Amino acid sequence: MSKISLHAEGISDVTIVPNTFIDQFMPSANGSYVKVYLYLLRCFSGNCPEVTISSIADRLENTEKDIIRALSYWEKLNLLILTRNPGKEITAINLVDLNQIQKEYTIVPDIEPVAEEVAVSIQTEIKPSIHKSYSAEKISEFTNNDGIKWAMHIVEIYLDRPLKPMDLQLILYLYEELHFSAELIMYLFEYCVSKGKKNASYIEAVALTWAEEGIDTEEKAKVATTTHNDHFNTVNKAFGLNRAPGQIERQYITKWVEVFCFSDEIIAEACNRTILRTQKPDFKYTDKILETWFKKNVKSHTDITKLDEEFNKGNKTSETMKIAAVPKPSNNKFNQFPQRTYSAQDYADIERKLLNKNL
């Protein structure tokens, strides 16, 4: 991953959030995008470690694609300038002085980066299209659709309040831009509310994730959420956690399921061994166990048992060789000194000397 150089205009040695950003840009932005911008301000103020897409993602507990999407969002609003190398990696970020920006923006970028992960870099292609906020006429036309009208009614029930203009904008965006059906929109809100999340930013983020994963029907969404919940519950139970997994932890679980293709039974076994070894829920340690099993082509508990037996057998052989190589200590204190070896001639000479001495 390339190191990113930072340049800024009008940024002092302390972290200052310009009023222009708070007044004009923050209210309509996704919360995760705001976090990225604020973290960049902090980096520009100094004492920030080496900056890469990966380091920002780790710091904010987000995916690298999320960070790239956020940076592209602010680039479209002209709050920063991104420099890319021929491989399309971001190599420099230049924050624009917001005091020089006079125009008030009312557009919301529709940015969906297509990321290909190769070795240690990420190549991105940003779609240049943007869409404006939908007009009152468009919203009126939109609400005449019987399916959408019913979806809006159901969404109001889920949110337990009347729909706000922001809600209408989001629903129209889901229908027009992401091509979600009325049924999928209703299930999206049902799912998010069941997680205790009612804010538009969270719901939009889930919708974008579904769109990227090709989830375009209610049935696909139900399968995906149920499957993920089962895997999360398996890990939580094994680790004794009473909370939903964080962003990085979800990435680990997704890797174990979708890349390693392990069953919940095998994942639970790795989690149990982690607890026994480290006395704490350590996702990195569990990942090492599962990565080893993946390389050993483990498919079932039987394969794990065979690996354990081979490991134990190898340890016993090694210990036996060590024991055989070390001589047994003697309990006789007279044998603690180096012993001489006598020949038949030596014994004859000693006998002759003793005989001559007696004579």
N, C-alpha and C positions, 0 to 999 in steps of 0.2 A: 504494500500500500504506500503510495507516494506521500511524502511529507508536504504539507500545505503551508505556503508562506502567507502571512497576513499583512494587509495594508489598510489604513483607515484615514479618513479626513475628519477633523474636528472631534477626535476622541482624546480625552485627558487621561491622566494616570490613575483615575479612580473609575469605578463602574457607574456610569451615569446613563440613565434611560431617558432619551429625549422625549419631551412632551408631544412632539409631532407623532412619534411612534405610538404613544399611549392613546392619543386622541383620534388619529386617523387610521392606523393600521391594526392595532391590537384587537379592537372589538370584533372585527369580522374574521380574524385569523384563527386557524386551528390551534388549540392549546399547545400541541407538540411543536408546531412551527414557532410559536412565541418562545418556547423554552430554548430552541436552537439559536434564535436571534439573541436572546439574553445571554446565553453561554458564549456566543461570539463576542459580545460586548465585554464580558468578563475576561476573555482571552486577550483582547486588545488592551486591557488595562494593565497587563503584565503578570509575571509569575505564573504563567500557564504552561503546562508541559507541551511536548511536541504535539502538534495538531495534525491529525489525519481523520479521514471519514470514520475509520474504525475506532479511533480514540474518542471521538465525539459520541459515537453510538454507545460505546461502553460507559462513558461518563453519564449519559442521559438515559441509559437502560432502554435503548431503542435499536431498531435494525438499521443497517447501513442504507438500505433503500429508503427508510423513513427520513434519514438525515439528508440524503440527496434530494428527496421530494421537497423537504422544507427549504433547502438552499435554493432550489429552482423556483419555489414559490416567491421568495423574497427577491430573487433576480428579476422575475417577471414584473414585480412592483417597483423595480429600480431602486431598491434599498441597498443592494449590493451588486458587485460585478464579479463574475466567476471567470477565471482563466483556466483553460483546459489544454492538456498536451495532445499530441497526435493520437494517443490511445484513448482520448476522451475522458481521462482522469482529471479531476479537479486539482489544480496545482497552486492556485492562489485565490484568495478571497479579499476583495476590496470593499470595505463598508463606505457607503456614500454618506456625506454630511447631510443629515435630515433638515438642518436649518436652511439648506439651499433648495429644498423641495417646497414648492408653493402649490402645486396641483393636488387636489384632493381626489383620491382614487375611489371608485365605486365598483371596480371590477374584481371578480374572483377568479383566479387562474384555475384552469382545468388541466392539471399537470399529472401525467401518469408516466413516470420513467420506466423504460424497459431495461432492466438490468441483467447483464450476463456476468456471473461470477467466474473469473478465470484466475487460477493460481492465487495470487495475493492482491489482485487489483479488481476494480469494478468498472466496467464500461457502461456508459449510459447514453441514451438518446432521448432528449426531451422534446415532447410534442409542443410546438409553438402556439397551438390554439388556446384561446381564452373565451370565456362566456361572461356576459354582463349579468347583473342582477335582473331577474325577470320583472317585467312591468306589470302594473295592475291589470291591464287588458289581458296579458298572457295568463296571469293567475286566474282571472275570471273564466277565460276559455278553458283552462285546465280543470277547474272545479266543476265544469258542466259534464265531465266524464263520470258516468255512474259508478264505474269501478273505483276511480280515484276518490270520488265523493264518499263512498263507503269506507275506503281505507282511511281517509281523514277522520271520519267519525270514530273508527276503531282506535286510531292513534291518539285521539283526544282522551279516550277511555284509559289507554295505557299510561299516558302522561298525567292523567288526573287533573287536567286543566284545559282551558280553551287553547287552540293553536295560536302561536304568535307568528308575526310576519317571517321571522327566521325559520320557523318550522315549515311554513309553506314554501319558502325558497328551497329548503333542503329536500322536501318531498318532490317538488318539481324537478330539481336537479337529479334525484335518483331515478325518476321516471323518464325524463328527457335525455339526460346525458349517459347515465349508467344502464339505461334500458331495463330497469327493475320493473317487474309486474306489480300490480296492486297487491297481490298475495304476498310477494316477496318483501314489499315495503312494510306490510303489516307484521310479518314475522320478524323482520329486522328490528322494529321498535319493540316487539314483544320480547325478543331475546335480550336486547340491551337493557330494557327496564328490569327484566328478571335478574340482571347483574347489578342492579342498583344504579344504573347510569342513564340519566335522562337528558344530559346536555347534548346539544347538536354536534359539537366537535367530536365527541366520542362516537356517536352514531355514524357520523360521516366517515370516521377512520375505519370502523368495522365494515361499512359498505364498500370502501375502496379496497380493503383487503379481500372481501368476497369477490369483487369484480376482477382483481388480479388473479385469484385462484380459479376463475371460471365458474363461480357459483352464481347461476342465473335463474334458478327456480327455487321455490319454497322447499321442495323435496331435497334438493342438493344441500341447501342451507341446514335443514334439520339433520341430515346425515353427518355433515361436517361438524356441527356444534355438539351433537350427541357423542360422536366419536372422540372429539377433543376433550369433552368433559369427562368421559370414561377414563381416558389416559391420565388426565390431570388428577382425577380422584384416586387412581391407583397410586400415583407418586405421593400425593398428599397423605394417604393412609399409611404407606410404607415409611414416610419420613415423619409422620405424626404432626403434620402441619394443619393449622386451622384457618388458612387463608388461601386466596387464589394465587397461583404462581405469577411471579413478575415477568416482565418482557423477556429478559435473558433466560429465565428458567423455562418459559414457554418455548423458546427457541431450542433449548436442549431437548425437551420432551418431543417436540416435532421432529427433531433430527433422529432421535431413537426410534420413533415410529415410522417416519416416512423414508429416511435414508437407510437406517440399519434394518428396518422392517422387523423389529422385535415385538413379540407379544407382550401384553401387560404382565403375564406371569414372569417372564424373563426380566423385564424392567424392574418389577418388584423385588426379584431376587438380588439384582445389582444394588438396589436401594438398601435392602436389608444388610448386605455385606458392607456397604458404606457406613451405616450406622454402627455396626459391630467394630469396624476398624477405626473410624474417626470420632465416634461418639456424637456426631452431629449430621444434619442433612447437608451434604456437600455435593452439589450438582456436578462440579468439575471432576471430583473423584469418581462418581458414578459414571460419568461420561468416559473416563479412562477404562473402567472395567468393561463397559459395553463396547467400546472401540476395540479392545483386545478380543472380546468374544466374537465381534463381527469379523475381524481378521482371521480368527480361527474357524470361521464358518459355523458358528454355533446356531442351531435351529431349535433346539429343545432342551429341557432339563437334563435329558440323558447325555447330551453332548457336554453340558457343564460338568456333570458327574465324571465323565471320562477325563476331562481336562484336569479336574481336581485330583483324580487318581494318578494321572501321569505326573502331575506336579509333586504330589506326595512321594511317589516312587523315586523320582529324581532326587528329592531332598534326602530320603533314606539312604540311597546309594552314596550320595556325597558324604553324608555323615559317617557311614561305615568305612569309607576310604580314609577319612580323616582319623578315625579311631585306630584303624590298622596301621597307619603310618606313625603313630605315637607309641613308643615303648611303654610297657607297664612299669610304674614306679615300684621299687622293692620296699618292703617293710623292714628288712634287715639293715640296721644302721651300718654294718660292716661292708655292705655292698654298695654304699653310696660313693665309693671311690672307683677310679678306673681299674679294671681287672686285667691281670696279665695272663697270657696263654703260655703253658709249659709243654715242651716236647718230651718224648721218652728219654732223650739224651740229657735233658735238664734234670729229670728226676734221678737218673743214674749218677750224675755229678753231685747232686745234693746228698744222695745216700753215701757216696764215697767220702765226702767231706765229713759227714757225721760219724762214720766209722773211724776215720783217721783221728778225729777229735777225741773219741772215747778211748782210743789206744794211748 
